[in-house]
Amino acid sequence: MRTDDLITALAADTRAVPRYAALRGLALSTFIGAPIALALTLWWLGLRPDLVSAVGGAFFWIKAAYTLALSLAFSAAALRLVRPGARARAALATGGGVIVLIVLLGLVQLIGMEAAERMPALRGGSWTVCSRNILALGAPMTLVAILALRSMAPTSPTLAGGVVGLFCGGVSATVYGLHCPEATLAFVGLWYSLGVMACGALGVALGRWLLRW
């Protein structure tokens, strides 16, 4: 068979991907992955004992706003990057800017503290497990999301997988806030952000393998 005939035959066998396939894939992964993360939190970590009073305070919602902003920005980027030839500079810049902003606010908070207060504010009581826990909660959702998007054809499977992982990390970090009692911008800016980035790294590894075409 000649090359032109082979190309024609392959092209004739292709089917258009539905317009909203990526959106449905992310929605499906959220409806599956977020409850899994919540179930793991309830079974493995437990809710923070002061959750009722914490919900009435400002910082609980500041943490939630930060992690939800990350998930929204990176979901917008993922919806574009899973399609061939698409770019998502604005959405990626928004997500990166949110991280930079919270880190800078954390630094300002540390600078305004007494020297003896800075390390406790940065490390809290759970710095050794925070990022790991966010990764553990977000790993199932990251896998589900990438599997749900296998019908897409990203130009860069590695980048697309990483951004999908960042989206899932934002969702899992939001759920983790139901357990975590830490209440400083410095802690959230460092350890929460590292947990989200760890989910992004997992997405890179999975995307390179599962999203290639």
C-alpha positions in Angstrom: 0.0 0.0 0.0 1.3 3.4 -0.9 1.9 6.0 1.9 -0.9 8.3 0.6 -3.4 5.4 0.6 -2.4 4.4 4.1 -2.9 8.0 5.4 -6.3 8.2 3.6 -7.4 4.9 5.2 -6.3 6.0 8.7 -8.0 9.3 8.3 -11.2 7.7 7.2 -11.3 5.6 10.4 -11.1 8.6 12.7 -14.0 9.9 14.7 -14.4 13.5 16.0 -14.1 13.9 19.7 -17.3 15.3 21.2 -17.1 19.0 21.8 -17.5 18.8 25.6 -15.6 15.6 26.1 -12.8 17.3 28.2 -15.3 19.1 30.4 -17.3 15.9 31.0 -14.0 14.0 31.8 -13.0 16.6 34.4 -16.5 16.7 35.8 -16.6 12.9 36.1 -13.2 12.8 37.8 -14.4 15.4 40.3 -17.7 13.6 41.1 -15.6 10.4 41.7 -12.4 11.8 43.1 -13.7 14.4 45.5 -15.9 11.9 47.4 -13.0 9.5 47.5 -10.8 12.2 49.0 -13.5 13.0 51.5 -14.0 9.3 52.4 -10.2 8.9 52.9 -10.2 12.0 55.1 -13.1 10.7 57.3 -11.7 7.2 57.5 -7.9 7.9 57.7 -7.4 11.4 59.0 -10.6 12.5 60.7 -12.2 15.9 60.7 -10.6 18.6 62.8 -12.3 18.6 66.3 -13.1 22.3 66.1 -14.6 22.2 62.6 -17.9 23.8 63.6 -16.2 26.8 65.2 -13.5 26.9 62.4 -16.2 27.3 59.7 -17.3 30.4 61.5 -13.8 32.0 61.2 -12.2 33.8 58.3 -9.1 31.7 57.9 -10.9 28.4 57.2 -12.4 30.2 54.1 -9.2 31.8 53.1 -7.6 28.4 52.8 -10.6 27.1 50.9 -10.5 30.1 48.6 -6.8 29.6 47.9 -7.1 25.9 47.0 -10.4 26.3 45.0 -8.8 29.2 43.1 -5.9 26.8 42.1 -8.3 24.1 41.1 -10.4 26.5 38.9 -7.3 28.0 37.2 -5.7 24.7 36.5 -9.0 23.1 35.4 -9.3 25.9 32.8 -5.7 25.2 31.7 -6.4 21.4 31.5 -9.5 21.8 29.4 -7.4 23.5 26.7 -4.2 21.5 27.0 -5.8 18.2 26.5 -6.7 19.3 22.9 -4.0 19.2 20.2 -2.2 22.4 19.5 -4.0 24.4 22.2 -2.3 26.7 24.6 -3.3 27.9 28.1 -0.9 30.7 29.0 -3.5 32.9 30.7 -4.9 30.1 32.9 -1.4 28.8 33.8 -0.3 32.3 34.6 -3.4 32.8 36.8 -2.7 29.6 38.7 1.0 30.4 39.1 0.1 33.9 40.2 -2.2 32.7 42.9 0.6 30.5 44.3 3.1 33.4 44.2 0.6 35.7 45.9 -0.1 33.4 48.8 3.6 32.7 49.2 4.4 36.5 49.3 1.6 37.1 51.8 3.0 34.3 53.9 6.5 35.9 53.8 4.9 39.3 54.8 3.2 37.5 57.7 6.5 36.0 58.9 8.4 39.3 58.6 5.8 40.9 60.9 6.3 38.3 63.6 8.8 38.0 66.4 11.8 35.9 65.5 10.8 33.1 67.9 7.3 32.9 66.4 8.4 32.5 62.8 9.4 28.8 62.7 6.3 27.6 64.6 4.1 29.6 62.2 5.9 28.1 59.2 6.0 24.5 60.4 2.8 24.4 62.5 2.2 21.0 64.0 1.9 19.0 60.8 4.5 20.2 58.4 6.0 16.7 58.1 2.7 15.1 56.8 0.7 18.0 55.2 2.0 17.8 51.6 2.1 14.0 51.8 -1.5 13.8 52.9 -2.7 16.1 50.1 -0.9 13.9 47.6 -2.5 10.8 49.1 -5.9 12.3 48.9 -5.4 13.6 45.3 -3.7 10.6 43.8 -7.0 8.6 43.1 -8.6 11.6 41.5 -5.5 12.3 39.4 -5.6 8.8 38.0 -9.3 8.9 37.4 -9.1 12.2 35.6 -6.3 11.2 33.3 -8.1 7.9 32.5 -11.2 9.9 31.8 -9.3 12.2 29.3 -7.6 9.4 27.4 -9.8 10.0 24.4 -8.3 13.5 24.0 -5.1 14.1 22.0 -2.9 16.6 23.8 0.1 17.9 21.9 2.1 17.5 25.1 0.8 14.6 27.2 3.4 15.4 29.9 2.3 19.0 30.3 -1.4 18.1 30.1 -1.0 15.4 32.7 0.8 17.8 35.0 -1.9 20.4 34.8 -4.6 17.8 35.4 -2.7 16.7 38.5 -2.5 20.4 39.7 -6.3 20.7 39.3 -6.8 17.5 41.3 -4.3 18.7 43.9 -6.3 21.8 44.4 -9.5 19.8 45.0 -7.8 17.4 47.4 -6.2 20.3 49.3 -9.6 21.8 49.7 -10.9 18.6 51.2 -7.8 18.3 53.4 -8.8 21.6 54.9 -11.6 19.8 56.7 -8.9 18.0 58.7 -6.0 20.5 58.9 -6.2 23.0 61.8 -3.2 25.1 60.6 -4.0 28.8 60.5 -1.1 30.8 59.0 -0.6 32.0 55.5 3.1 30.9 55.7 2.1 27.3 56.4 -0.6 27.2 53.7 1.6 29.0 51.2 4.5 26.4 51.6 3.1 23.0 52.5 -0.3 23.2 50.8 1.4 24.4 47.6 3.9 21.6 47.8 1.1 19.1 48.2 -0.7 20.5 45.1 2.6 20.4 43.1 3.2 16.8 44.2 -0.1 15.9 42.6 1.1 17.8 39.5 4.2 15.7 39.5 2.1 12.6 39.7 0.1 13.9 36.8 3.2 14.4 34.7 4.2 10.7 35.3 0.8 9.4 34.5 0.2 11.7 31.6 3.4 10.8 29.8 2.2 7.2 29.8 -1.6 7.3 29.6 -2.2 10.4 27.5 0.2 9.7 24.7 -1.1 8.9 21.2 
